[in-house]
Structures are given as structure tokens and as C-alpha cells.
């Protein structure tokens, strides 16, 4: 796990005779949420040099089809590779748990006899397939006051946030979706450009206040779904075309360009989704905005100081962002308590990585992050938890995250601490436990950094 591999090659390392698509594959396929999927230089090369070998392009398309399957592209939202509506139901269940609501529904635009409808595609409710096909809301036609408010939202551009549906004009609960129990709801349109594609709905059976951070998280989830769906349509088209003989190279190149563009868009939206989730957790815990991002920045800086490869640095950064996800479920009075915690409260707090790992494990593209989060409270001498691992038996990402969390906790305001420590004092205290609590190599990396290095602002 600690083996240091060469960093991913940069675009300018490829000579002018290299196939630019091979450069793209070398740069990105298998990497973790590339910040920049295709550089401007590579885009220029693609426009200047078009392959004249359709069979070779077909092989590249076939590789893309294999890599960007359903469970990969929608895995960020808990998408499981099952058949039929079960796939979308698993997505809805994951989002329901993430948002801590009672129900989640995914409705997509469909057409019947020249009219547009919102049709139920996925739900967290246990609703048998044969009973769901008629569940939906009419979309097309003149907008009338009595039209279902969800249909109005799907036709619009803005999310709908309602704390009490009894005050909502146009609310028509559907008994098939148990909406007579709904008290509060959040609905965000599925849209791409000027197209309206559907609606993502979160429902709470008790009065709930949806924060702006949760609204943003819902909107980024919608972006991931829409982009992944577009990519899947292109992948399906590629599956068909690679079986057809004598297709023009230009047609195949055009399809390949659309697929790589969609992959790049998906990487951007996935990163935005994870950052939005971190912001939502911070807001729920009443942390200062950017708390999780600061921890992630410290962890990333430590990893870079240890000369880890780019993928490892990315994984550790996202582990830092998501390290506090488990605390989302901890009672607020425990999080804000100033006096000493009871043994039961302490146990609840110490178990938070396990809760977060359960959620992260549902997110396909974050599977590699889960061990870092799970073991972040282990200690070098074996005195930590949950399993009392010691030394190099603890994943390196967890050891880095542990030091990052310790430094951040010492230098930031907390309910139980009257005064924060300055950089020098925090580093000194961590260095004093080098080789007991903390990995010596990680502490050495910390000591080599300045306060400015560790600040993301």
C-alpha cells in the first residue's frame, strides 16, 4: 500500500507521433476523478490528427464500453449493476439514507400519445414493478394553477424546498407513493442545457428544514445522474456501432469525441458531488464552512510532501473530505457538548467512521477511500480503534488522515477548547508523540511544512 509509483504522465511527455487517444487513456483511465480529464494540448492534437483506421477506433470504443458500464458511471450514487427498476431503486435508497429522509423518488420524462409525463423510474419505497408503471404526473399542456407542483418544478429550472406541504398550492399527494404522509420535501429538476429530463424528490414525514447545503447536494446529485445517463446512451450507441462493418472513420471519431467529453463532464460533477456532501456534513455539525475541505487539504499536502503518486494523493484528499461523513448521524447534543462526554457518548462519537464507511461503501468510485476513513482512528502503537492495528498494518492513507485531523483539531476552535494552538505549538505536540500515536514518516512530512503550506485559503 505504501509503494510509491511514478506519478501519472503529463500530456507534454507524449511525442507528436503518439495517438492522442492513447495519451488520454494513459492519463485518465483508472485514475481517480481526474481534475482535468483532457488538456488543451491534447484537444489540439485530436483536432489536428484524425486516425484513418476504423478498426482501431472500434477497439478503443469497445474498451470504453467495458470501462464505463452502469455501475461505474452511476456508482457514485449507489448504483448497483442489477436489471430493470431495481437499479434505480438502489440509487434512491442510497440517496434517501444520505439525506436522512423517509423517501426518495426518481422520475424521468416520458411521452405517450403526444403528451409528456413524469414517470416513476426509481423509488426507495418497496413498490413492486408492475404497480409502478402508471405512477407519474402530466407535464405537457398549458400550465394551470391546479397542476401538480412536482410537474411544475420539473418544467422549471429551480429546486423546490417546502417545509410544510399543507401550505403549498398545487400539492396533490399520490397514495401510491405514500405521499399523504409527507410533511416536508425537496425536489430538484433533472436538466441539461435547455432540456427538462425529470425530477429528483426527497420526502420527510416529519417537519424538516432543508439547508442550502442539502439543496446544493441534491442539485449536484442530479447533475451526476444526468451526465451519467447521457454517457450511458453514448456507450449503448457505441455497443451497436462497433458491431457494424464499413462505418466511416469520421462517424466513429465523432462518437469517440462525445464519449470522452461526457467522461470529462462526469469527473467534474462527481468531484462537485463529493465536495457538496462534505459541505452538507459541515453544516449539519455546525462546523465552519470549509472544515472538511481544510482537513482534506492538510492530508493532501502531507501526501504530496511524502512524494506519493497522483492517484494516492487524490484518494487521500477525498478521504479527508469524507472523513466526517459518519458524524452526520451523531446527535447534535453530543457534537456540541463542552463538558466531558459520557462513556456511551464517547462510544457513539468513536463509531462515526464506521457509519461513514457504510455510506461510502455504497459509492462505487469511493471504494478505495473506505479503508482510509475506517482506520483513521488507529494509532501507530496499537492503542487506537476500531481494531487496534499498529504500525504499517494501518493503511498509509489512514495514518496521514490521522495526523491531518490532529493538526486541524489543535489549530481550530472547538466547543471543548477555550484556546486554539498556533502552528508551531501544534507541530511540537504532534512531534512529541512521533512513533507512539503517529507514523514517524508522516510527522516528518508535517515538520517540513509551513503554516502557509497547510492553509487552503
N, C-alpha and C positions, 0 to 999 in steps of 0.2 A: 504493500500500500504506500510505502514511503519512497519507493524507487522514483527517481527523478528522470523523466523522459524529456527529450528535446521539445522545445516549445513549437507550437504549430507554425508552419512556414508562412511567410508573408508573400503577398502577390508578386512583389518585385524579385523574388527568388526564382521565378519561372522565366525561362528564356522565351524569345519571341516565337520559337518554333513549337512550343508546348501547346497542347489542346487546351483552350481556356476552360472548358467544362471539366477537364481532369483537374485543373487547378482549383476549381470550385469544390469538387469532391474532396480533394486533399485538404482544402481549407476548412471545410464545414461538416461534411457528413460524418456523424459520430461525435462531433463536438457538442458542447452543452450550451444551447441557446446563444449562438454567436451574436455578439453585439453588432457586428457589421457583416452581413452574410456575403455580400458581393461588393468588392471595392469598385471605385470609379474606373480604376485602371483595367480591371477585368471586364467591366462592361464595355469599355472602349475596344478591348481586344475581341470581344464577342461580336461587336458590330463590324469590326474590320475583317474578321476571318470566319467564314462560314464553312463548316465541313461539307464535303461533297459525297460523303459515304453514308447513305440512308441506313445500311445495316448496322453501322457503328452507332448511329444515333438511336436506333431501336434498342440496342443493348443498353445504352445509357438510360433510356426511358424505362426499360424493364427493371433496371437497378432502382430507379426512383420509385417505381410501383411497389417493389418489395420493401423499401425502407419506409415509405410514408403511407403505411397502412392505417386503418381506422384507429387502432389502439395507440399508435404513435401520435397521430395528429390531434386527436381529441383526448389523449391520455392525461393532459393537464387538468381536465375537468372530471376525472374519474371514469373515463370512457372505457368500458370493457368490450373485448372482442367477442361478442355474442351475436346471435342472429335476431333480426326483427326489432320490435319495440323495446326488448329487454336492454339493448344497448343504450337507448336514450333514457330509459328508466334509471339505469345505474348512474348516469350523468346527473339526473335530477336528485337522486338520493344523496350523492356527494355534495351537491350544492346546497341542499336542504341542511345537511349537517354543518357545512362550512358557515352558513349564515345563521345557524341556530334558530330556524323557523320550523313551523309544523308541516308545511307542504311546499313543493316546488313543481312548477309545470313548464314544459317547453312546448310552445305552439308555433307551427310553421304555416306559411301562406300556401293555400292550395286553391285550385279552381274547379268549378263544377257548373256546367251549363252556363258559361259566360259570366259567372259570378265568382268573386273571390271570398275565401273563408279563412279564418284561423282554425287550423285543425290540430288536435292534440297529438303531439309526437312522442313526448315522454313525460312521465309523472312519478313523483316519489310515493304516490298512493298505490296500494295494491289493487290495481284496476285491470281485470282480465282484458286481453287483446280484443276479443270480439265485441266487448262492450264500449270500446273507446272510439271506434271509427266515426261515430256520429257526434262526438264531443267537439264543439267548436263554436265560433262566432262569425257572423256575416261581416265582411269587410267592405265590399263594393257597394256603390249606390250613393245617394245623397246623404250627407252627414245629418242625422236627425237627433234632437235632444235625447230621445229615449234609447238611442243606440247604446249597446253595451260599452261601458267606459274602457274596457280592455281592448275592444276593437278600435276605439278612438285613439288609444295610446299606440297601438300597433301601426296605425296610419300616420302617426306623428313622428317627431324627432326627439322628444324629451322623455325622460323617465317619469313615472307616476309614483309618488310617495304619499300614502294615506295612512294616518294614524288611527282613524275611526271611519270605517266604511259606511256607517249609518248616516254620516254627514255628506256622503258622496252622491252627487247627482249622476244617474246613469248606471248605478251599480245593480246588476241583475245576477245574483248568485246562482250558480249551476249546481243542482243537487248531486249530479254525477261526480262532481269534483269536491263534494262536501263543503262547498263554499258558504253554506249557511252558517258555518262555524267561524268564518273569517272575521277578524276584528281589524287587523292592520295588514297592509300589503305594499309591496314594492314591485313595479313592473317596468321593464326596460325593453325598448324595441330592438329587434334584430334588424340591422340595416347595413347597407353597403352602398356608398355613394347616394344616389337618389332612389335606390331600390328599397322597398319595405319587405322584409323576408319573414317576419314573425315576431314573437314576443316571449320574453323570459319573465316568469311570475314567481314571486316569493310571498307566502301567506303565513300569517301568525294568528293563532286562535285566542291570544291574549293581547291586550294593547301593547304595542311595541313602537319604539321610536327608531326609525332607520336613519342612522347618521349619514352625513355626506360621504364619509369614507366607505360605508357599505354601498351607497348608491354608485360611487365610482368603481367599487369592486364588481358590482353587478354589470356595469357597462363594459368593463374590461373583459369579463367572462363572456359577454355577448359578442365582443369583437373576436375573441379566440374561437368561439363556436362558428361564427360566420366565415372567418378566414379558413378554418379547418374544413368546413363544408365545401367551400369553393375549391380548395386543394383536392378534396376527395372527388369532386366532379371532374377535375382535370386528370386525376390519376385513373379514374374509370375510363375516360376518353383515351388515355394512353394505353390502357389494357386492351382496348378494342383495336387501336391503330397498329400496334406492334404485331398483330396477327395478320394484317393486310399486306399483300405483296405490292410492289411497284408504287408505293406512295412517294410523292415528290419530297426531296430533301427539305425544301423551304417550308412545307407544311409541318414536317416533324420538328424542324428547328423552332418554328413559331410555338408549337405546343411545349417544347422543352423550355423555352424562354418564359412562358406563362407559369409553368410549374415552379421553376426556380424563383420567380418573383413572388409567388404565393408562399413558398417556403420561407423566404426572407421576411415577408409580412407576418407570418405565423410566429417566427422567432421574436420579432419585435413585440407582438401582442402578448406572447407568453411571458416575456420579461415584465411587461407592464402589469400583467395579472398578478405576478408574484409580488411585485413592489406594492401594488394596491392592497393585496392581502396583508402584507406587513404593516401598512399604514392603518388598516382597519383594526388589526390587533393592538397597535399602539394606542389608538383612540379608545378602544374598549377598556384598556388597562389604565387610561389616563396618563400614559407616558407623554413626554414631549414629542411633538411631531418630528419624525426622523430618527426616533430612538433605535429602531431595528436597523435602519439603514446605516446608522453610525456604528453599531456593533459589526455589521457586515463589512463596512469599510475597514475597520480595525483588523478584522480577521483576514480580509483580502490583502491588506498591506503587509501583515505578518507573513502570509503565504508567499507574496512576491519577494519579501526580504530573504526568505529561505530558498529562493530560486526554484520554486515548484513550476511545473508546466502549466500552460494556459488553461487546460481543462480542469486541473485540480484547483487552480485559483478561482475559476468560475463556480465550481461546486462548493467551495468553502464560502464564497461570497453569498450564495443562495442559502446555504446552511445558516449563515449569520442572520440573513433576513428572516428566516422561518424558525429560528431557534425559540422564539417566544410564542409560537402558534398554540402550543398546548395550554398556555396560561389563559387563552380565550375562554376556557370553561371553568376557571377558578373563580369562586365567589368574590365579589368586589370587596367585601369587608376584610377578606384575607389579604388581598393585594395592597390595600391602603392602610393596614394596621401599623401603628407606630410602636406599640409595646411588643414584648417577646411573643412569638407565636406559640400556641399550644402544640403538644406532640401531634395531634390529629391535623391541625392546620399546617404544620411543618411537613407532614407526610403528603398532604394534598399538594403543597407547593412543589415538593421534590418529585412528585409523579408527573409534573407537567410535560416533560419531554416525551413521556410515553404516550400521553394523549395526543400531542402534536404529531408523533410518528405515525399513529393510527391514521390520521388525516393525510399526512404526506405520502404514506404508502399507497393511498388510493390514486395518487397523481403520478402517472407513468413516468413522465420525464424527470421526476424528482426522486426516483427510487434510489439513486446513488447518494442522495443527500441524507436519506433517513438515518443511516448509521451514525453520521456525524452529530445529528441532533439527539439521537437516542443516548449516546455515550458522552454527551458534553459535560455531565457532572461526575464523571470518573476522575480519579486523581492518580498522579504518577506513582505514588507509594501504595496504591490499592485501597485507600481509605474512602473512596467515593462511592457512588451508586449509579445505576441500579444493580450492577453485578460485581462490583469490587474489582474490576480489571486494573492492571498495573502496567507501567512502563509501555513498551512498544506493542503490547496487546491491545492498547486503546488505539482506535483509528487516529491517524495523524490529524485529520480534519477536526476531530473532537478535541484533541489536545490544543490545537490552535484556537478553536472556538472557546475553550475554557479560559485561556489567558485573555482573549479579547473581551469576554464577558466580565472577567475580574477587573481588568483595567477600566472598562467603561463604568462598572458599578462604583468603583472607587472615585472616579472623577466627575460623576454626575449626581445631581440631587436625588435623594431617596427619602420616603416618609420616615424611615427609622434612623436617619443620619442628619445631624444638625449642620455639619460642615463637610464640604467636598474637599478632596485632596488635590493638590496640584500634580502636574505630570511627573516631576522628579520624585516626589514622595510616593506616588502610586507605583512607579517603576521600582523604587527601592524596596517597598514591601513585597512586591511580587518576586524580586530577585532574592530576597531573604528565604523564600520557600522554593527556590530553584532546586529541583531534584527530590523534593518531597511532594508538594502539591502539583507542581508544574513541570512539564517537559523542559529539560535544560536547553535544548536546541531552540525551542520556541521563546524561552526567556531571553536567550542571547539575541534572537532576532528583535525582540521588543527593545532591548537595551541599545540596539544600533539605530533606533528610530527617534526622531524628534517629535515634540508635541504637534508641530505643523504637519508632519507626515501622517499622524493618526487622526487628524481632524478632517472631516469631509466638507467643511464649509470654508 
